[in-house]
Amino acid sequence: MAKVVIIGAGHAGGSVAGFLKQYGFDGEIVLAGTEKVAPYQRPPLSKAWLKGEADESSLQLRSEDFYAENAIDLRLGVSAVSIDRAARTVTFDDGAAESYDHLVIATGSRARKLPVTGGSDQGLLELRTTVDAERLKAALGQGKRLVVIGGGYVGLEAAASAKALGGSAIVLERMDRVLQRVASPTLSAFFTRRHSEEGVEIRTGVEVSAVSAHTVTLGDGSVLDAEAVLVGIGAIANDDLARAAGLECNDGIVVDLDARTSDANIFAVGDVTRRPLPHYDDVMFRLESVPNALEQAKQVASAITGRPQPAHEVPWFWSDQYDAKLQIAGLPFGADSQVVRGDPDVNSFAVFHLKGDRIVCVEAINAAQSFMFGKQAIGKAMAINPAVLADEAAPIKSAAV
Ligand SMILES: Cc1cc2nc3c(=O)[nH]c(=O)nc-3n(C[C@H](O)[C@H](O)[C@H](O)COP(=O)(O)OP(=O)(O)OC[C@H]3O[C@@H](n4cnc5c(N)ncnc54)[C@H](O)[C@@H]3O)c2cc1C
């Protein structure tokens, strides 16, 4: 009977176990993770859960009984410390060693530390786990001020949640606009406007020179006080274990479209991977998203159970801030023009990024139809008429040539 050991019981690792069962795998499954809680969803930690609109149980990936009922050996609070590829064993920090036929590395990513004086102060907050989220939530509330360092999705969502809980928030961004790495200028301008309408202050082009649990010193010497300081400046792939085992890594574990690493018996999934993107000439990229974790989990489960490789999916992502539901499909690689459909000033629009006459990315705010159309157009490499695409009066489907 084949044995699969999964290191990391997060969204990707938990999903691999689930899909293996769904696809009829009848071997042994060990799912081991550092955190003390069963696999859960992280997105609500900065959104509904943080605002108190969702309870603990709604975070769970599967019901509590799922693992026992499916004979999945779930081990929580244990970390893998080494992989012996020749002997095909993994050693854990509790001294246990497990042999495997297939190993799946699903160790995710960790919050990047702020490289300034005080950057490793234990009183600073980050937002990755339920433990982090509990700390943050305890610091938010009526009249309390949150300072967020980093204008990325997690930071902006946390600022919106702080506001919803009756507090105030300031977001400090080093670049000249928020979301610079991950969104178009139109989208950055939209979120900047929405946050300022809600009373969240966004300061761009700001250097932070020192931090502590309750203060942030800026480059000009001024000091901001706060009940909580949240650092949200990106994530780093937890690929150390794989590197130590000699697997090919390049800021993430390098995998193919079966999520297989440079060792045929070892797979890797989720945030920790650098993977090919079939809709973008197989360019290698790190995707930090739930849809990616699920797609790769299906790839692994298919490869292990001998099913055909699943259909290639278009990468996508979402974010919720106030009444704005953002959905992004694709990536703007090689884009040479942009088409805006709808009006960014009325909170419902989409920015399409085109390369020649093909859509390569769509960023949609409260515009589900545009998102769906863009995602489909990317998947099918449809030729597009940009004038029709821009014309809100024309049905969006008629933009396909
Ligand atoms: C606050 C927040 C909001 C987000 N919002 C969105 C969103 O709106 N939309 C979206 O698509 N994505 C969102 N994401 C990203 C999404 O949650 C991640 O892409 C997803 O969780 C990746 O799954 P993963 O299993 O690869 O990593 P993780 O879910 O991080 O799981 C990895 C697990 O491995 C464990 N681990 C690490 N090293 C070891 C070891 N040596 N041994 C054992 N276990 C180990 C870790 O403790 C962790 O539990 C958000 C993330 C955060 C933090």
The ligand as an ORCA input file, in Angstrom:
! r2SCAN-3c Opt
* xyz 0 1
  C      -4.482     37.292      5.935
  C      -4.472     36.600      4.603
  C      -5.453     36.881      3.674
  C      -5.460     36.230      2.434
  N      -6.448     36.525      1.536
  C      -6.492     35.863      0.362
  C      -7.551     36.102     -0.582
  O      -8.427     36.956     -0.357
  N      -7.579     35.370     -1.723
  C      -6.635     34.422     -2.003
  O      -6.692     33.771     -3.049
  N      -5.602     34.196     -1.146
  C      -5.518     34.880      0.024
  N      -4.500     34.638      0.902
  C      -3.435     33.687      0.510
  C      -3.806     32.262      0.810
  O      -4.321     32.114      2.111
  C      -2.558     31.383      0.619
  O      -2.179     31.486     -0.735
  C      -2.831     29.945      0.990
  O      -3.078     29.823      2.365
  C      -1.618     29.086      0.598
  O      -1.764     27.789      1.104
  P      -0.469     26.943      1.515
  O      -1.013     25.653      2.044
  O       0.502     26.953      0.438
  O       0.168     27.750      2.705
  P      -0.390     27.945      4.162
  O      -1.889     28.005      4.149
  O       0.376     29.084      4.718
  O       0.014     26.603      4.950
  C       1.331     26.181      5.148
  C       1.389     25.429      6.439
  O       2.627     24.728      6.530
  C       3.108     24.803      7.849
  N       4.556     24.527      7.871
  C       5.574     25.336      7.483
  N       6.762     24.711      7.641
  C       6.498     23.476      8.132
  C       7.297     22.365      8.510
  N       8.631     22.385      8.394
  N       6.688     21.255      8.995
  C       5.342     21.196      9.122
  N       4.528     22.227      8.782
  C       5.092     23.353      8.287
  C       2.743     26.211      8.266
  O       2.740     26.326      9.669
  C       1.323     26.332      7.660
  O       0.342     25.875      8.544
  C      -4.461     35.278      2.139
  C      -3.445     35.006      3.077
  C      -3.446     35.646      4.301
  C      -2.366     35.339      5.307
*
